Amino acid sequence: MNYEFNLGWMFGGLLITLAGGLVVIFYRQISESLANGVSSYERVKLFGVITIILGLIITANLHIFLLTMLTNLMFGK
């Protein structure tokens, strides 16, 4: 598979990275409003960091490459 850079995926990945960054910045308010408060502070921060990592993968347009590798591995080609 050839690597192709796509501007649309880059902006989408940057938005996902921004959303994850906002979750990490405001984890206390999000945790108190949507989760069980103090017991889920670390969990909310973890979800934010995972979102940032996924956003960076999508920004670099590597998600299609990784998904192609995974499907080839599962179904054989």
C-alpha positions in Angstrom: 0.0 0.0 0.0 1.3 3.4 -0.9 1.3 6.2 1.6 -0.8 9.2 0.6 -1.1 12.3 2.6 -4.6 13.7 2.8 -5.3 17.2 4.0 -8.9 16.3 5.2 -7.6 13.6 7.5 -4.9 16.0 8.8 -7.5 18.6 9.9 -9.7 15.8 11.3 -6.8 14.4 13.3 -5.9 17.9 14.5 -9.4 18.4 15.8 -9.4 15.0 17.5 -6.0 15.9 19.1 -7.4 19.3 20.2 -10.4 17.5 21.8 -8.1 15.1 23.7 -6.0 18.0 24.8 -9.1 19.8 26.2 -10.1 16.7 28.0 -6.7 16.5 29.6 -6.7 20.2 30.6 -10.3 20.1 32.0 -10.3 16.6 33.4 -11.5 17.6 36.9 -14.6 19.5 35.6 -15.4 16.7 33.2 -15.0 14.0 35.8 -17.1 15.8 38.3 -19.8 16.6 35.8 -20.0 13.3 33.9 -18.3 10.7 36.0 -18.1 9.7 39.7 -15.8 12.6 40.7 -12.4 11.9 42.4 -12.5 8.2 41.7 -12.4 8.7 37.9 -9.9 11.6 37.6 -7.1 9.3 36.3 -9.5 7.5 34.0 -10.7 10.7 32.3 -7.0 11.8 31.9 -6.2 8.4 30.4 -9.0 8.7 27.9 -7.7 12.2 26.9 -4.2 10.9 26.4 -5.5 8.0 24.3 -7.5 10.4 22.2 -4.4 12.6 21.7 -2.4 9.6 20.5 -5.2 8.5 18.1 -5.5 12.0 16.8 -1.8 12.2 16.0 -2.0 8.8 14.2 -4.9 10.1 12.2 -3.1 13.4 11.5 -0.2 11.6 10.0 -2.7 9.5 8.0 -1.2 6.3 9.4 -4.6 4.9 10.5 -5.4 3.5 7.1 -2.0 1.8 6.9 -2.5 0.2 10.4 -6.0 -0.9 9.6 -4.9 -2.4 6.3 -2.1 -4.3 8.1 -4.6 -5.5 10.7 -7.2 -6.7 8.2 -4.5 -8.4 6.1 -3.2 -10.2 9.2 -6.7 -11.3 10.2 -8.1 -12.3 6.8 -4.9 -13.0 4.9 -4.1 -11.7 1.5 
